[in-house]
Amino acid sequence: MACTSLCFGRCYPQGNKLRIAFQLAVDAFLWFDVDGNGLINRGGCDEAAESGEDSSNAAIWERRFAEMDWDNDGTIHFKEFLMAFESWVGLEDEDEEDDDDERKDGAPQ
């Protein structure tokens, strides 16, 4: 029997975490897609950034936009956003996290 999205969390141990991470990325993209056209425009990014509490970091937003706009067309497609988002957030393997916890606890490696 093929695994469907309804059983994704049961079929794959990391399924629920992956689904939550993907939903977070989608929500973040939609927050920046202020006109709802499926693209993040430089102006829309500036507008969304300025709506936050700290609007003094224009240089940071400019660097982030440049990181995401891989084809330099002045817009960010969801694929570009998702790849940049993953590189910023990272998806560690659970085994690596367990190893890190053991090292912090002083347990042998």
LINSULGI-V965373 format. One record per residue. N is the residue number from 1. PSI is psi in whole degrees, 0 to 359 (999 if undefined). Layout:
n: {N & N}
psi: {PSI & PSI}
This chain:
n: {1 & 2 & 3 & 4 & 5 & 6 & 7 & 8 & 9 & 10 & 11 & 12 & 13 & 14 & 15 & 16 & 17 & 18 & 19 & 20 & 21 & 22 & 23 & 24 & 25 & 26 & 27 & 28 & 29 & 30 & 31 & 32 & 33 & 34 & 35 & 36 & 37 & 38 & 39 & 40 & 41 & 42 & 43 & 44 & 45 & 46 & 47 & 48 & 49 & 50 & 51 & 52 & 53 & 54 & 55 & 56 & 57 & 58 & 59 & 60 & 61 & 62 & 63 & 64 & 65 & 66 & 67 & 68 & 69 & 70 & 71 & 72 & 73 & 74 & 75 & 76 & 77 & 78 & 79 & 80 & 81 & 82 & 83 & 84 & 85 & 86 & 87 & 88 & 89 & 90 & 91 & 92 & 93 & 94 & 95 & 96 & 97 & 98 & 99 & 100 & 101 & 102 & 103 & 104 & 105 & 106 & 107 & 108 & 109}
psi: {133 & 146 & 129 & 173 & 337 & 331 & 16 & 316 & 328 & 326 & 327 & 122 & 326 & 5 & 315 & 318 & 319 & 317 & 318 & 317 & 318 & 318 & 323 & 317 & 317 & 314 & 318 & 317 & 314 & 330 & 321 & 338 & 74 & 331 & 1 & 22 & 5 & 9 & 149 & 119 & 153 & 316 & 319 & 323 & 316 & 317 & 315 & 321 & 321 & 342 & 349 & 178 & 325 & 99 & 14 & 5 & 50 & 323 & 323 & 315 & 321 & 317 & 316 & 318 & 315 & 323 & 323 & 328 & 74 & 324 & 5 & 39 & 5 & 1 & 158 & 119 & 161 & 320 & 316 & 315 & 315 & 317 & 318 & 317 & 315 & 321 & 329 & 316 & 317 & 149 & 91 & 148 & 140 & 326 & 322 & 320 & 319 & 319 & 318 & 318 & 320 & 319 & 321 & 326 & 351 & 9 & 152 & 149 & 999}
